[in-house]
Structure formats: C-alpha cells, structure tokens
Amino acid sequence: MKLLHTCSLVICCALLLTGCLAGMTSSSSLTQESLQKNLVVGKTTKAEVKKIYGEPTSVSKKKSGDTWVYVYEPAKGNAVAAGVAHSATSAAVAEGSSRATLAGMKAGGMAGGLIAANASQEAGSVATSSVDKAFPRDPKKLTVRFNKFDIVKSYDVQ
C-alpha cells in the first residue's frame, strides 16, 4: 500500500510541475493538430505565419520562395524539473521495488517477489515515460517554405 502511495505521489508531483511549466514551453504549438490548423498549404500567408509564430530564427531567400526556420529550445525550467522528477521517480521505484520484492517473497516465495518487483519496475517505466513527455529536453525545429507569392508551400518539424 505504501508503494502505491509513493508512486502516486511521484506521478502527481510530475503532473503538477507539468502544469506549472506548460506555459514556458514554446514548442507546445508544434503539435500535429496545431500545425494543420495554423499552416494550410496554399492558403496561409507569411504575415499570418509571423503573427502566429513570431519572427523566424533564420530566413533563407530564393527566387522560388523563402524558407523560414524556427528553433524552439525547451524552457530552461524543463531541464531542472525533469531532473527533479526523474530523481524522485527513480528513488520511488527503487524503494518500491525493494519493498515489493520483500513483501512478495513473504507472501509467495521467490516467484511472488519477482512478480512484485517486475510490477514495480513497470510502474516506474510508465512514470518515467510520463516525465519525458511532460518535460521535453530536445530542441524542435519548424521549417516553413513559401512560394514566390509568399504563401505556405510546405512545412515540417524535426
């Protein structure tokens, strides 16, 4: 029961930190849904792109049309929060796994201990995955290509 309480507490803390930092992550507007809504090939103009995404990080000009690149660095708070959340998750999983193994061994011998430890590790894996999604640490790059009439020709995110 204490294991469940500890894991729940870690996950809740990670989610709370996610909410606090959500506004700090400038790449949050790069979801597939948001891009499809905001960047309509053959329709969206340069002025609209600038209004939505701001000044591009770099501009490449060609006769056939310009290319704008936006590089979104994760918020500095994300790296700190991710480190704290990962540490808390790892500590909870390690403690929970040890306790679960001992409790499982008492209840069901060696097999019970292994099953309990495995379940604890799987819960930790889910929690770690949630932390990684909540606190992105890798930069994202949005590239928008325009035709010679300053209309979006194509775009991609890396």
Residue, then its C-alpha position, 0 to 999 in steps of 0.5 A: m500500500k505504501l508503494l502505491h502511495t509513493c508512486s502516486l505521489v511521484i506521478c502527481c508531483a510530475l503532473l503538477l510541475t507539468g502544469c506549472l511549466a506548460g506555459m514556458t514551453s514554446s514548442s507546445s504549438l508544434t503539435q500535429e493538430s496545431l500545425q494543420k490548423n495554423l499552416v494550410v498549404g496554399k492558403t496561409t500567408k507569411a504575415e499570418v505565419k509571423k503573427i502566429y509564430g513570431e519572427p523566424t530564427s533564420v530566413s533563407k531567400k530564393k527566387s522560388g520562395d523563402t524558407w523560414v526556420y524556427v528553433y524552439e529550445p525547451a524552457k530552461g525550467n524543463a531541464v531542472a524539473a525533469g531532473v527533479a522528477h526523474s530523481a524522485t521517480s527513480a528513488a520511488v521505484a527503487e524503494g518500491s521495488s525493494r519493498a515489493t520484492l520483500a513483501g512478495m517473497k513473504a507472501g509467495g516465495m521467490a516467484g511472488g517477489l519477482i512478480a512484485a518487483n517486475a510490477s514495480q519496475e513497470a510502474g516506474s517505466v510508465a512514470t518515467s515515460s510520463v516525465d519525458k513527455a511532460f518535460p521535453r529536453d530536445p530542441k524542435k525545429l519548424t521549417v516553413r517554405f513559401n512560394k514566390f507569392d509568399i504563401v505556405k508551400s510546405y512545412d515540417v518539424q524535426 
